[in-house]
Amino acid sequence: MKDQREIIIPDLDYKAEVRKCKTMEDVVGKNGLMQKLFKDIIQQLLEAEMEEHLGRERHERSNEANPNYRNGYSSKTIESSFGEVGLDIPRDRKAQFEPKVVKKYETVCNELDKKIIGLYACGMSVRDIQSEMEELYGIDVSPAMISKITDKVVEAAAEWQSRELDEIYPIVYMDAMHFKVRDDNKIVSKAAYICMALDMKGKKDILGIWIGESEGAKFWLSVCNDLKNRGVDDILIACMDGLCSVFSRCFENYSMIAATTPAPTVPAPIRI
């Protein structure tokens, strides 16, 4: 239900608030200074967005035939790295206002998303992340929400891994890196098959990262087939560990460079 009350944006006396802080908890803890500042700034941004949407300031009348006006507020709570923050989202009579700073249905601040994804990438379980967020920020993030956030990375990675590639690459480097990863609550060794290329404009591009149990010719063949299926038609120079027979099944017009040629440094693969 829409709230018709008038919202007064808090005009904080920042110097006075700073003088009240005696401990680090008073600064970054629950109901601390940073949480108040965050709420103040976001609320002001929402008000500015509404004024831009309507094309006039608060209480200013319009000469339009069918003007759009403010229509109260709706309450919303978002999770942030400063704790839970309650906001009052402005509404308009025509229900056309789409806030950008806090989008509709968004309940988690992007910065908090990044922190959760970072902990997930370090190998922490969902329950461990939940405990960490509670200890560091005083936020009770449900396992379902954590899974929903980390699933965003999985979807983005799958989309990136299946994207269309160029038809021709002058130089391609192919190698595998071995990592210890957590898989079904066990620490196991995985091979990350990495393919890096220079395109026709001379720019580096990671064509893909594939995860396997161990490095072998059979898996490299599946990597080459995947490159073909994604649009790669020709590779001029291939730098790899002497897998000539594997590579020749997919690409005919190439030159092999010895395995002693070092490949450029590539980023670590995404945690599985």
Secondary structure as UniProt FT lines:
FT   HELIX           14..20
FT   HELIX           24..28
FT   TURN            30..31
FT   HELIX           33..54
FT   TURN            58..59
FT   STRAND          70..80
FT   TURN            81..82
FT   STRAND          83..92
FT   TURN            93..94
FT   TURN            104..105
FT   HELIX           110..121
FT   TURN            122..123
FT   HELIX           126..137
FT   HELIX           143..161
FT   STRAND          168..183
FT   TURN            184..185
FT   STRAND          186..198
FT   TURN            200..201
FT   STRAND          204..212
FT   HELIX           217..229
FT   TURN            230..231
FT   STRAND          234..239
FT   HELIX           244..248
FT   TURN            249..250
FT   STRAND          255..257
FT   TURN            259..260
//
